[in-house]
Amino acid sequence: MKIKSIGYALPTKKVTNEDILRDVELKSSKYMSQGDLKKLKLKIEDLFKKSGSDVRYQRAEGETSLQFGIKAGKEALEKANMSPRDIDLLLYVGVGRGWIEPATSNVFLDSLKLKKATGFDILDACASWMRALQMAYLYTKSGTYKNIMIMNCEFNTYEYTTTEFKNYQEIDYLFPGVTIGEAATATIFTACPENDFYFTFKTWGEKHNLCKIPLPNLKQYTTGELTELEPLRFYSYGEKLFKVALPKICRHFLEDEYLRTFNYDIIFSHAASDPMTEKVIKLSKLDINKAYNIHSRCGNTVSASVPLAMGLAIDDGTLKKGSNVLIGFGSAGFTSAWCAFQNR
């Protein structure tokens, strides 16, 4: 399997940390004293520095998630010099979606006129794209499908996050939401027998309560949450999650002989936090100069973070044909994932 092309699309509204802080003050002042509000803003500023957050993009008035997914898909087809009829399978991944059923892939099969393709969804929080990448590899290797498009449409800011804090303590689980950026990506892979991909995943399911978007029937499935959760609200205990994730991701890498001996040229990672990525790279004894980070300029774009970074790196010439690529990932669940391949 090899990457044929990556299309991506960002909404037009540029949102800075200062914009977020103004919005927090406007929406939270009715709940909090001036003293507590000042304390909250100082804490958010500190967390912005720790996470490396600066800019993220959100939908402007009149923009819809679907239009950006279609734009990314059409761009990927054009870059690959393919027609819609060349695609055999569409895997839709990620959190952004308009319904639970049917598969979100259906609306893009229709909108992109992928008449010969079948499709379905893969959902594993921010790791969804990596899961689909492995699935695409296995499908092409077996000969089941030749050309596969992996698409995500991560537009979640207005739906699941908030800048309205009712008390100072909510910063513990609402802060990661204000780092979220929006993006759509479409990656086309095609069969290439001589090109191998290496994948390894590990999951610690007992940490599921550190990051989630609950449904109204959460209590029917929970094994114990850290707080009473409002349905369809993004909750993430970011600092606790990073403390859990950091040693596990690094140990996962260091204990894998294939990864340790892989001669990589560039490193991509889930863009939840640039400083977190740098810590993983340092503790895993990797070369920080080979990291390609985009959190500071795009925010946390959920499952779109790695394909977006790869698309930007291809366009600016950083990711070249023949480059050996290493991808490291941490995702809610908690899941640690690594992938290594050559960009043919």
N, C-alpha and C positions, 0 to 999 in steps of 0.2 A: 504494500500500500504506500502511496505517496500523496503529499498535499498537492492538489492541482491549483487551488486558489483559495483566498480568504477575502470575503466581502464584509464590510462593516459599516454601520451608520450610527451617528450620535445625534441626539436632539439638539436644538439650537440655543436653549437657555443655559447660559454659563452661570454657575452658582459658586460663589467663593465662601470661605469660612466666615468672612464678615457678614455676608448675606444671611448665613445660617444664624449667627449670633443676634442679628437684628430681629429675625423672625422669632427666635426663642424669647427674646425680651417682649415683643409685641403680644405673643400668644400666651405667655406664662405669667405675665404680671398680674393678671386677675386672680391667680391662685396663691402667689407667693409674696412675702414681704420684700421690700427693696434690698434688705440685707441678704436674705436667702437667694434672691435673684442674682445679685452681684456675685455671691459665692458660686452659684451654678455656672454663670458665664465664665468665671475664672477657671473653673474645673474643666469646662468644655474646651477653652483655649489651651489648657495644659494637655488634654487628651488629643487635641488636634496635632500638637507638636509631637507627642509620643507616637501617633499613628502615621504621621507624615502627610496628613490630609491638607489639601489646599484648594483644588478646583474639582468640581464634578458637573456633569451636564444633565439637565432635566427637560422634559417636554415643555415647550412654550404653549401659549393658548392656541388651541386649534390643532395641535399636533397629536397624532394617535400612535400607539404602540405598533399597530399593524403596518402603518406606512413605512416605518423604519425597518421592520422585518422584511417587507417586500423589497425595499431598496437594497438591503444587504444581500438578499438572495439573488436579485437581478445582477448586482455588481459581481458576485461570485461567478455566476454563469458567464458573464461577459469576459472577466479576467481569464477564465478557463477555456474560452472560445468554445463553449458548449451551448446546445439548445436545451430547453426544458425537457425534451423527450430523451435526452441522454442520461438523465438521473434515474437510477433504479430504486433507490431507497432514500427516504427523508426521515432523519431522526431529530425530533424536536426535543430540546433539553432545557432544563432550568426551572426557575421559580415563576417567572412572568407568564401568566396565562389568564384567560377570561372565564374559564369554566373548569370543573373537575373532570367532566366527560362530555363529549368524546375526546380523543386525543387532539391536542392543539395542532399537531402536524397536519390535520385535515384542512384547516383554513389556509395553510401555506401550500399544500398540494394543489388546492383550488386556485389561490391567488397567483401562484407562480406558474400555473398550467403544467404541472409535472404529471402529465397524463399517463405515463408508463410506470410511474413510481408507486410503491406502497409506502406506508409510513406509520410510525408510532412514537410515543413519548418515553423519555427516560428521565426520572426525577431522583436526584440525590443531592439536593441543595447545591452548593457551589461546585461540587465535584461532578455534576451532571455531564458536563462536556467531556471530562476525562473518561467517565464510564462509557459514553457513546463512542469515544475515540477507540477504546478497546473493542467495543462491539463492532465497529466499522472494520477494524483490522481483521477480526476473526471472520467476518462475513466475506471480505475480499479474499482472504487467504484460502477459504474453503471453496471459493468460486461461486458462492450463492448470489452475490451481487458484484457488479464491476464498479459503478460510480455511485458514491454515497454522499449526500449532503447532510451535514450536521448544522442545525440552526437553533439559535436562542434569541429571545426577544425580552431582554431583562429591563422591563419598565415597571418599577415597583414603588417608587418614591411616594406618589400620592395615594397609592392603595394601602401600603403597609407600614410606612414610617410616619413620624410626627416630630414637630418642633415644639409641641405643647407639653410642657412639664408641669405637673400638678404639685410636685414637691421635689426637694433636692435629691432624695434617695432614688428617684427614678433614673437618674443619670447612670446607675449601675447597669441597667439593661436596655435603655433607650438610646444611649450615645452611638453605638455602631450604626443605627439607622440614619443618622445625619451625615455619615460618610458615604452613603450609597450614591452611586452614579448610575446613569441609564445608558444602555447601548444594545444594539442588535448585531449579531454576527452570523455569517453563513460560510462554512468551510466545506469545500468539495475534495473528497479523497477518491482516488482511483486505484485499481489493482496494479501492483508492481511486485511480482514474485521475488525479486532479488533484494527487496528492502524489508528488513525486519524492525519491528517495534517491540520494546520491552516494557511490560507493565507490572506493577506490584501495588496492591491495595491492602490496607489494614483498617479495621474498624473497632471502636470501643463503644458499643451500643449503650452502655450504662451512662454515658455522658450526653445523652440525647436532650436532657433538660437544660443544657446551657445555651441553646440557640434554636429557635423555632418560630414558625408562624402557625398558631393553633386554629383549628376549626371549631365551630360551635359545640361539637360533640367530644371535645378534648377529654372530658372526665370519663368517658367510656373506654379510653385507651391509655390513660396516663399511669405511670408507675411512681408518680410523685413529682410535682413541680416546685420550683423555688418561690413562686408567688401565684396568686390568682391571675390568670391570664385572660385578657380581652381577645375575643375571636378576631382573626384576620389582622393582628398587629404583630410587627416584627419585634421579637424579644431576643436580645443577645447579651449575655453576661461576658462582654468582650475580654475584660482583664482576666477573669477566671478561665475563659476558654483558651486564651493565649498561654496561660501558665500550664494548662493541661497539654496543649498542642505542641509547644516548643520542644520538650524533651522527646516526645513520641515521634514527631516528624524526623528529628535528627537521628534518633536511634534506628528508626526504620531505614534510613539511608546508610548509616555506618555499618549496619549488620548485613547489608546486601552486597555481596562480592561483585556482582555484575555492575551495579551502580558505582561502586567505589573505583572500579578499574575502567569505567567508561570515559573516553577521551572527548569531553564536551567542548564546544566552542561558544555556546550561549545558553543562559539559564532563564527560563520563564517560571513564574510562580503565580499563585492566586493573589490578586492585588487587594487583600484586606488591609495591609499595612506595610509600607516600605521598610520601616525599622524592624518589624517582625521578620520580613524576608531576609534582611541583612543579618539578623541574629541566627536564623536557620543556616544561612550560607556560612557564616563564621564558625558555628558550632559543628557543622557537617564537614568542615575543612575544605570548603569549596572556594573558588576564586571570585571575590566580590566584583572584580572588574569585568566579569562576563555576565553579570546580571542585567536584565532588561526590565526595569520596574516602571509601572505607569500609574500607581495609586495617586501620587501627588497631582497628576494632570487629568485624571479621569474618575477618581474615587474608586469605591468598591463596586465593580460592575457584575458581581455575583458570578454566575457560570460563564459570563462573556469575557471575564478578565484575561484568561490566557489566549483565546483566539483573537481578541482585540489587540493584545500586546504583539502577538505574532504578525497580525495584519499590518500594524504600524511599523514593526521592525522590517518587514518585507519592503514596504513602501519607502522607508528611509534608507534602505540598503544595509541595515545591520544584520538581518537574517538573509543569508545567501544560499544559493544552490550548493549542496555539498556540505553545509554546516551540520555538525553534530549537535543535536538539541537535547537538553535535559529540562524536564518539567517537574517541579515539586508542588504539592498541593496539600492544604489542610481544609477540611470542610466540616460543617455541622454534622453531628452524628455520634461520636466524632470519627471522621475518616481521614487517614493519611494516605497519600497516593504519590507515586513517582512514575515517570515515563522517560524512556530514552530512545532516540531514533536519529537517522540521518535524513536531512531535508534534501531529497533527490529532485 
